[in-house]
């Protein structure tokens, strides 16, 4: 007969942490005002961490009086406090730990070789902090790039950057990245125009040499050489031939001296004699995978989950769909016939919109095409509302209650999925009367600020390779 007394065992061990009884090691974690002192047991740290097993048994471990003294300045005191509780009790609670500290905790786990704890924290970060990752993909990627044990989190960051490169290029973290970190990103099929990528590379190069004259026409030969050497590994991944002649003339030509002479000659030859196109000048073709002025990338996995009627939301790791923008009211015009001209042939579409003066975003998913006549009924179609476009938290989803009066197409009401969801020109109207969806929108009517239509298509996994 046998039994398990682990709970009581660790409860007794935790008393050692609280009382520091018979401690033999004084450990200092962090530096400056955040530096903390911990009275701990050398044996326990050595058993719980391979790093400490080696470090605390070395000859250079100092002893002052009755106690050994160890400095760990590169791990913050409050982060090490979390690890100590894990060492002594086998428990860790990261629910209340803010995102920046979680990244520091990942660093500490990697540093100390905590192969059991690190995957747990990484998984928590991916599943519970997806909004933060989407908004700060560049910073997170920069923080963990050199951690060999955080490949899954790196992959999530790369997916966010590929789907929406602004998450990297418009962040301060981008200018702090080194070449070795940027090149793997540029090799991906980024959803960005080539000329925009070029401008971001120039911006990065300038940030590495802040003493350069802001007016590039006044750069000396030494300045040009310095800039050319910095950006050379990056410009190898720019597809210059996909730029228009105007883009090349306005944005690249002013900096032509930083391009290798051979590259300049090849570009000139291909422009003058297109038949002699150099394959070496053609990198992967970049296409916009997601772009919206109304919702953030972090909302997309939630909408994809509603489409598949999943209780657990997708993440950027397993996102199965791309949302291809096919219509924007502000750009194409708030005319019903323009909408039907662009969207009537498309099935599986998402419409999102915003009424002026209100933060909430209205939305709908239509499983069938907008030209279907007579209207088809689908339990897969639904309407939804977001408190704002930055997050899916607090969202409401309304699904069909019955097959009657499911939705309408080219009707006097304009673009209509049901009485609760009607766009007429630039006007929004929502009435619950005879509505077959169990959702009441907060905004009943008003002038539409903008609306966007996305075609939902299967996401090609190759874009992430």
N, C-alpha and C positions, 0 to 999 in steps of 0.2 A: 504494500500500500504506500502511495506517495501523495504529496500535496504541494501546493505552490504558495509560499509566503512572501512573494516579491513585494507586495504592497507594504507590508509591515517592515520589511527589510529596508526599503528606500525611505520609509517614514523615519526610521531610526537614523539612517545616514544623513537625512536632512537636518537633524539636530546638530550634527557636527558643523554644518554650514552656518547655522544660526548662532551657535555658541562659540565657534572657533576653538573648542577645547583641544588642548594638546597640539595646536598648530605648530608647524616647523618651517613654514615658508611665508615670507612677506612679499606679495606680488603687487607691483605698481602697473596699472594699465592706463593708457592714454598719456597725454601731456598737457601742460598749461593748466588753466583753471578746471578743466574736465578730468584731470588726473585723479585716479582713485586708488586707495590702498585696500588690499584684501589679505586677511590672515587665513591661510589655507593649509592644506595637508599635501605635502610633496608626493606622497605615495598615491593618493587618489588621482591627482592630475596626471601622474605618470601612467597609471593604469588606464585612464579614460581617453588619453590622447597620445598618439605616436610621436607627435611633435614634442610634447613635454617629456615623454619617456627619454628622448634623445637629449633635449636641452637641459633637463634637470639632473642628468647623470654625467654631464660633461665636467671637465676639470676646471673650466673657467667660471662655474657657478660660485658667486660670492657668498661669504658668510659673515654676518655682523653679530657678534655676541652669540646668543643661542639659536639664532634664526638665519636661514638662507634668505637671500634677497634676489629677486628677479624682476627685471624691467621689460615690459611689453608695451612700448610707446605707440606702436602702430595699430593697436586695437583700443578703441575708446572704452572708457571705464564702464559706462552704462551698458555697452554691448557685451563686455566681458562678464558683467554681472548676470546677464541672461545665460551665458555659457556655463558659469559656475553652478547655477541652479540645475542645469542639464547634467553636469558632471556628477553632482552629489545626489540628485533625485531621479534622473532619467526622464524628467519632465521639462517641457518648454511650452510657453504660451506666447504666441506671436500675434494674436488677434489685435492687440492694442498697440503694436509696434508700428510706427509710421514708416513710410516707404523708404526714405533715405537711410533709416537705421536698419531696415531689412537688407539693404544692399551692403551696409557695413557688416552685418551679421553673416552674409554670404561670403564676404571677403575673409572674415575671421575663421569661418568653417573651412574655407579653402586653405588658409594659412596653417591652421592647426590640424589639418587632415581628418576632419570629422565627417567621414564618409557616410555615416548613418543619418546625421542631422541635416547635412547640406541638401540632399534630394527633397527632404520634407519641406524645408524653407523655400527651395526653388519652386516646388509644386504649389505651395501656398501663394507665392508671389504671382505665378502665372494664372491661377484660378480665381484669386480674390482681388488682385490688383491690376486687372487687365486695362482698366481705364487709365491708370497711372502709366502703364507701359506704353499705351497708344500715344498719350500726350507727351511722354518723355523718352521715347524710344532711343533717341541719340544719346542721352545722358546715361540711360541704363546700359546700353550697348558699350559705351565707353568705359563704364564702371566695371563690367565683367568680362571685357574682351580677352584678357589674358588668363582667365580662369578656365582651365581645361575641363573642369567638372560642371560647368554651367552651360553646356551645349544647347540644352532645350530652351533655356531662357534667351540665349543668343539667337536661336532660331525664331522665337516669337518677336524679338526686336527687329530682326531682319525682315520678317513678314510685314510688320507695321511700316517699316521704312519703304519697302518695295511697293506696298499698296498706297502709301501716302508719303512721298519723300520730303514733304515740308516738315514732317516730324523731326527730321534730321537737319535739313539745310537751313531752317529758320530757327534753330536752337543755338544757344551759346556753346553747347557741348561740341558742335560740329567744328568750330574754329580751333578747338583744343585737341582734336584728334590728330594722331600722327599718320604718316603715309601707310604704315602697315595695317592700320585699322580701317582706313578709308578704302583702300584698293579692293578688299573683298566685297564691299558694298557696291562699288562701281561696276563690278563684274556681273552683278545681278541685273535682271530686266526691270529696272526702275521705271515707275510710272511718271515720267517727266520728259518734257521736250529737251532735245539735245542742246539748244541754245541756252536754256535755263541752267542745265547742268554745267555748261561752260562758264556761265557767269558765277555760279557757286564755287567753281574751282578757282577762278580768279580771286574771288572774295577770300577763300581759304589761303591762297598764296600771299595775298597782301597782309593777312593777319599774322603770318609767320615772320614777316619783316615789316614791323610797324614803323620803322624809320624811313621807309621808302617814301618818296614824294607822292602826294595824293594825285598829282598830275602825271600820268604815265609817260606823257610826251617829253617830260623833263628828266627821265631816267637816264643815268649814265650807262656806259657799256657794262660796267661792273654790276649795276643794279639789274640790268636785263639778264645777265648771266646768272645772278643769284636767284632771280625769280624763275628763270627757265629750268634750273636744276631742281628747284623745289617742286614744280608742278609737272615735271616730265613723266613721273610714274602714273600720274592721274590722267593726263591728256591722251594717253594711249587708249583710254576707254571711252573717248568721245567720238561719236559718229558724225564727223564734220559734213559728210555728203548728204545727210538727211536734213541739214539746215537749208533754209531758203537763201537765195543770193543776198537778199536784204539783211537777213539775220547775220550771215557771214560778214558782210561788209560793215555793218554797224557794230557788231560785238566782238568778232574775232580779229578782223584786219587791224584794228588799232593796237593789238597785242601781238601781231604776227611775228615780231622779232624773238618772242620767247618760244615759238614753235621751232622744232628742229628743221634745218634747211631742207632735208630730204622730204619731210612731211609737207612743207610749204610747196615744194616743187610738184609733189604728187597731187596735191589738191588743185593746184593751178592747171596741171595737165588734164585732170579729170573734168574740170570746168570747161576748158577749151576744147577737149576732145573726149566727150562722154563715152565713146566706144572703147576707150582705153581705161576703163574703170579699174582702179586698184582694189582688189578684194581686201587687202590689208587695211583699207580705210573704213571698211564697213564692220562696225561692231554690231551687237544685237539691236534689233529694232525695239524702240521703247514705245509703249502705248499707255494711255491713261486707264488704269484699272478701277480707280475710285476717285471721284472728285465731287465735292458738294460744298455749298455755301450755307447749308441749313443744318446739317447734322455732322457730328464727328465720326471718325472711323470706328471709335469704340462702340457706337450704336449698331453698326452693321451686323456683328455676330448675334445680337439679340433679335433683330428682324429676321435673320436667316433661321434662327431657332423657332420663331413663330411660324415661319413658312413651313417648316417640317414638323410643327406642333410638338416640339420637344420641351419637357419640363426643365431640363438642365441646359443652360445656354451654351452655344458653341463658344470657342475662343479663337484667337487668331491662329492657333496651332491646328485646329481641325475645321476651320471655316470652309464650307463646301462650295460657296457661291462667290461670284464677282458681281458687283453692282455697277453696270455700265450706264453712264449718264447719256440719255438720248434726247432729253428735252429740258430746257430751263425757261420759265416764263419771262424773266427779265431780259433774256438774250433773244429768244425767238418771238416773243410777243404774247400778250394775253388774249389770243384769239382761238376760239374753239376749233375752227377749221385747220389752223396750223398744228394744233395738238393732234388731231385725227390724222392729218397728213403724215406726221412724224411717227405716230405711235399705233395707228390702227392695225398694222400688220404684226405687232409685237404681242406675244403672250407672256405670261409670267412677268408682270411689271409691278413696281412699287412707285406710288406717288406720295411725295411729302410736300407740305406747304406750311406757310406761316402767315398769320393775319397781323397786319400792322398794329402795333401797340400792345401785343401780347407775346409773352415768352414761349408759350407752348407751341408744339409742332403737331399738326394733324397728318395722318398718313393712311394709306390703304394698299392692300395687295390684291391684284386681280390675276387670278390663275389663267383665265382665258384672254384672247385678244380683244381689243376694243372694237373690232368691226363685226364680231359674231352676231348674227341675226337669224332667228330670234335669240334673245339673250339666254346664255346657258347658265345653269345653276351649279355652283361648286361649293362644297363645304370647305374647300381649301382657301377661298378668298376670305379676307377679314379687314377690319379697320382698326386703327390704333391711334393713341395720343401719347406724346412725350411731354413731360413738364417743361423741358427745354431740349435744345438740339445737342447738348454736350454729353448727355448720359441717358441710358435706358432705365436708370433707377426711378421707380415711381411710375413707370409706363402702364397704360391700360390698353388691353386688347379686347376687341369685340368680334365675336364670331357669329355665324348665321344661326338664327333661331328657327327658321322654317324655309321652305323652298319658294314660298309665294313672294312676288315682287322683289326678286333677288337684287337685280341692278339694271340700270338702263344705260344706253350708249348715246347715240346722236339724238338727244331729246331736246325739247324747248329749254330744259334746265341746264343744258351744256354738258359738261363732263360729270357724269353721275354714276356712282357705284350703288347708291341707295339714297333714300331721302335724307339720311344723316350726313351724307358725303356728296356735296354738290359744288362744283366750280363752274361759274357762269361768267366767262370773260375774266375779269379780275375780282369778281365778287365771290365770297364764300358764304354758303348757306347750309345750315344743319338743323333738321327737324326730326324729332323722334317719332312723330306720327307715322304709322304704317312702316316703320323701319324694321328690317329683319335682322338687325345686329344688336347685340346686347351691350352697347356702349353709347353713352351720352357725352358728346364733346362739350368742353367748357365754353368754347366760343361758338355762339349760334350764328353769327353773321358778321361781316366786315370786309374791308378792302384787303385783298391779298398782297402781302409784301413781295413774295416770290413763291413759286412752286417748281419742283423738279420731278422728273420721271426717270426711273432706272429700269433697264432690262436686267432681269435676274438670270445669270448664265452660270453654267458649271465652271468652277474655278480650275484652270489648268495648273496642276501641281508643278509643271516644269518651270513656271515663272519664278519659283523659289529656289531653283537649283543653281 
